[in-house]
Amino acid sequence: MEKKDSFETRLERLKEIVAKVESGNLSLEESVRLTEEGKALGEALEEELEEARKRILDEMPKEDN
């Protein structure tokens, strides 16, 4: 079974991708490939954050109104 990279590792990869694309020193093909990779990473990270937020909210005591 392949070990999933940590959230932090994937976030660092996304930062690297953004820096490379923003540098403007890439071919169009490489820019497109990295943009697609970055988009997929961003979506996965956003989903993981949302799941964590839901788990935290589920653990918080409910207030009775």
mmCIF file of the C-alpha atoms, coordinates in Angstrom:
data_MODEL
# 
_entry.id   MODEL 
# 
loop_
_atom_site.group_PDB 
_atom_site.id 
_atom_site.type_symbol 
_atom_site.label_atom_id 
_atom_site.label_alt_id 
_atom_site.label_comp_id 
_atom_site.label_asym_id 
_atom_site.label_entity_id 
_atom_site.label_seq_id 
_atom_site.pdbx_PDB_ins_code 
_atom_site.Cartn_x 
_atom_site.Cartn_y 
_atom_site.Cartn_z 
_atom_site.occupancy 
_atom_site.B_iso_or_equiv 
_atom_site.pdbx_formal_charge 
_atom_site.auth_seq_id 
_atom_site.auth_comp_id 
_atom_site.auth_asym_id 
_atom_site.auth_atom_id 
_atom_site.pdbx_PDB_model_num 
ATOM 1  C CA . MET A 1 1  ? 0.000   0.000  0.000   1.00 0.00 ? 1  MET A CA 1 
ATOM 2  C CA . GLU A 1 2  ? 1.391   3.410  -0.987  1.00 0.00 ? 2  GLU A CA 1 
ATOM 3  C CA . LYS A 1 3  ? 1.793   5.869  1.880   1.00 0.00 ? 3  LYS A CA 1 
ATOM 4  C CA . LYS A 1 4  ? -0.115  9.103  1.359   1.00 0.00 ? 4  LYS A CA 1 
ATOM 5  C CA . ASP A 1 5  ? 2.027   12.226 1.657   1.00 0.00 ? 5  ASP A CA 1 
ATOM 6  C CA . SER A 1 6  ? 1.261   14.374 4.663   1.00 0.00 ? 6  SER A CA 1 
ATOM 7  C CA . PHE A 1 7  ? -0.841  17.492 4.348   1.00 0.00 ? 7  PHE A CA 1 
ATOM 8  C CA . GLU A 1 8  ? 2.253   19.590 5.000   1.00 0.00 ? 8  GLU A CA 1 
ATOM 9  C CA . THR A 1 9  ? 4.285   17.823 2.310   1.00 0.00 ? 9  THR A CA 1 
ATOM 10 C CA . ARG A 1 10 ? 1.544   18.339 -0.262  1.00 0.00 ? 10 ARG A CA 1 
ATOM 11 C CA . LEU A 1 11 ? 1.164   21.990 0.764   1.00 0.00 ? 11 LEU A CA 1 
ATOM 12 C CA . GLU A 1 12 ? 4.908   22.526 0.275   1.00 0.00 ? 12 GLU A CA 1 
ATOM 13 C CA . ARG A 1 13 ? 4.659   20.922 -3.178  1.00 0.00 ? 13 ARG A CA 1 
ATOM 14 C CA . LEU A 1 14 ? 1.821   23.307 -4.050  1.00 0.00 ? 14 LEU A CA 1 
ATOM 15 C CA . LYS A 1 15 ? 3.955   26.262 -2.952  1.00 0.00 ? 15 LYS A CA 1 
ATOM 16 C CA . GLU A 1 16 ? 6.812   25.019 -5.161  1.00 0.00 ? 16 GLU A CA 1 
ATOM 17 C CA . ILE A 1 17 ? 4.464   24.730 -8.125  1.00 0.00 ? 17 ILE A CA 1 
ATOM 18 C CA . VAL A 1 18 ? 3.108   28.252 -7.637  1.00 0.00 ? 18 VAL A CA 1 
ATOM 19 C CA . ALA A 1 19 ? 6.633   29.683 -7.430  1.00 0.00 ? 19 ALA A CA 1 
ATOM 20 C CA . LYS A 1 20 ? 7.732   27.873 -10.599 1.00 0.00 ? 20 LYS A CA 1 
ATOM 21 C CA . VAL A 1 21 ? 4.672   28.928 -12.599 1.00 0.00 ? 21 VAL A CA 1 
ATOM 22 C CA . GLU A 1 22 ? 4.916   32.519 -11.372 1.00 0.00 ? 22 GLU A CA 1 
ATOM 23 C CA . SER A 1 23 ? 8.601   32.680 -12.362 1.00 0.00 ? 23 SER A CA 1 
ATOM 24 C CA . GLY A 1 24 ? 7.613   32.632 -16.025 1.00 0.00 ? 24 GLY A CA 1 
ATOM 25 C CA . ASN A 1 25 ? 10.682  30.563 -16.913 1.00 0.00 ? 25 ASN A CA 1 
ATOM 26 C CA . LEU A 1 26 ? 8.756   27.476 -18.046 1.00 0.00 ? 26 LEU A CA 1 
ATOM 27 C CA . SER A 1 27 ? 7.613   26.251 -21.393 1.00 0.00 ? 27 SER A CA 1 
ATOM 28 C CA . LEU A 1 28 ? 3.902   26.416 -22.107 1.00 0.00 ? 28 LEU A CA 1 
ATOM 29 C CA . GLU A 1 29 ? 3.659   22.633 -21.818 1.00 0.00 ? 29 GLU A CA 1 
ATOM 30 C CA . GLU A 1 30 ? 5.390   22.598 -18.429 1.00 0.00 ? 30 GLU A CA 1 
ATOM 31 C CA . SER A 1 31 ? 3.270   25.516 -17.195 1.00 0.00 ? 31 SER A CA 1 
ATOM 32 C CA . VAL A 1 32 ? 0.081   23.686 -18.150 1.00 0.00 ? 32 VAL A CA 1 
ATOM 33 C CA . ARG A 1 33 ? 1.258   20.441 -16.547 1.00 0.00 ? 33 ARG A CA 1 
ATOM 34 C CA . LEU A 1 34 ? 2.215   22.163 -13.307 1.00 0.00 ? 34 LEU A CA 1 
ATOM 35 C CA . THR A 1 35 ? -0.987  24.200 -13.264 1.00 0.00 ? 35 THR A CA 1 
ATOM 36 C CA . GLU A 1 36 ? -3.031  21.008 -13.575 1.00 0.00 ? 36 GLU A CA 1 
ATOM 37 C CA . GLU A 1 37 ? -0.997  19.347 -10.814 1.00 0.00 ? 37 GLU A CA 1 
ATOM 38 C CA . GLY A 1 38 ? -1.385  22.419 -8.617  1.00 0.00 ? 38 GLY A CA 1 
ATOM 39 C CA . LYS A 1 39 ? -5.116  22.587 -9.179  1.00 0.00 ? 39 LYS A CA 1 
ATOM 40 C CA . ALA A 1 40 ? -5.536  18.936 -8.219  1.00 0.00 ? 40 ALA A CA 1 
ATOM 41 C CA . LEU A 1 41 ? -3.363  19.400 -5.125  1.00 0.00 ? 41 LEU A CA 1 
ATOM 42 C CA . GLY A 1 42 ? -5.260  22.520 -4.092  1.00 0.00 ? 42 GLY A CA 1 
ATOM 43 C CA . GLU A 1 43 ? -8.599  20.765 -4.416  1.00 0.00 ? 43 GLU A CA 1 
ATOM 44 C CA . ALA A 1 44 ? -7.386  17.765 -2.413  1.00 0.00 ? 44 ALA A CA 1 
ATOM 45 C CA . LEU A 1 45 ? -5.968  19.993 0.326   1.00 0.00 ? 45 LEU A CA 1 
ATOM 46 C CA . GLU A 1 46 ? -9.159  22.031 0.486   1.00 0.00 ? 46 GLU A CA 1 
ATOM 47 C CA . GLU A 1 47 ? -11.202 18.841 0.809   1.00 0.00 ? 47 GLU A CA 1 
ATOM 48 C CA . GLU A 1 48 ? -8.957  17.560 3.604   1.00 0.00 ? 48 GLU A CA 1 
ATOM 49 C CA . LEU A 1 49 ? -9.276  20.867 5.471   1.00 0.00 ? 49 LEU A CA 1 
ATOM 50 C CA . GLU A 1 50 ? -13.057 20.762 5.153   1.00 0.00 ? 50 GLU A CA 1 
ATOM 51 C CA . GLU A 1 51 ? -13.147 17.194 6.508   1.00 0.00 ? 51 GLU A CA 1 
ATOM 52 C CA . ALA A 1 52 ? -10.960 18.227 9.458   1.00 0.00 ? 52 ALA A CA 1 
ATOM 53 C CA . ARG A 1 53 ? -13.204 21.217 10.145  1.00 0.00 ? 53 ARG A CA 1 
ATOM 54 C CA . LYS A 1 54 ? -16.279 18.969 10.186  1.00 0.00 ? 54 LYS A CA 1 
ATOM 55 C CA . ARG A 1 55 ? -14.587 16.491 12.557  1.00 0.00 ? 55 ARG A CA 1 
ATOM 56 C CA . ILE A 1 56 ? -13.635 19.315 14.919  1.00 0.00 ? 56 ILE A CA 1 
ATOM 57 C CA . LEU A 1 57 ? -17.148 20.767 14.875  1.00 0.00 ? 57 LEU A CA 1 
ATOM 58 C CA . ASP A 1 58 ? -18.624 17.321 15.517  1.00 0.00 ? 58 ASP A CA 1 
ATOM 59 C CA . GLU A 1 59 ? -16.440 16.984 18.635  1.00 0.00 ? 59 GLU A CA 1 
ATOM 60 C CA . MET A 1 60 ? -17.409 20.362 20.079  1.00 0.00 ? 60 MET A CA 1 
ATOM 61 C CA . PRO A 1 61 ? -20.117 20.350 22.727  1.00 0.00 ? 61 PRO A CA 1 
ATOM 62 C CA . LYS A 1 62 ? -23.510 21.379 21.419  1.00 0.00 ? 62 LYS A CA 1 
ATOM 63 C CA . GLU A 1 63 ? -25.189 24.346 23.073  1.00 0.00 ? 63 GLU A CA 1 
ATOM 64 C CA . ASP A 1 64 ? -28.824 23.912 24.020  1.00 0.00 ? 64 ASP A CA 1 
ATOM 65 C CA . ASN A 1 65 ? -30.894 26.921 23.040  1.00 0.00 ? 65 ASN A CA 1 
# 
